[in-house]
Amino acid sequence: MMERVGEMTKQELWEMLEAIVEQKILELLGDPDERFELREEIRARLERQRERVLRGDRGIAFEALLERFGE
């Protein structure tokens, strides 16, 4: 990343601002999910999903979902 804001691209500036705003919101409000427990069946499902993605499975194409559910 550039050292000076004037040398940044619009995309770099936008990404930096997003990160700053997100960080500040988390500081002020905290993590809204921290009081919840992750049930074991959900944890297992997320792990299976993660493994499939790591193997290259990307699931159902967006276009196929549009056809299936109509839009």
Phi, psi and omega in degrees: 000151181289157179276333184243139180301322180298340180264357182279151171282165177300320180296316179297318179297315180300314180297320179296314180296319177302314181297318180295314181296315179299316180299316181294318178299316178296322177297317184284317186258340184078178180278116183294343182262358188294338180277351182267146174266144176271113181297150184300321181293327177288318177301315180297318179297317178296321177296317178298317179297315179300316179297319178297317180296318179298330177280353178105357179285121182253008175080207184275135179295147181303319180298321179295322177295320178299316178296317183294318186254002175067120175195000000 
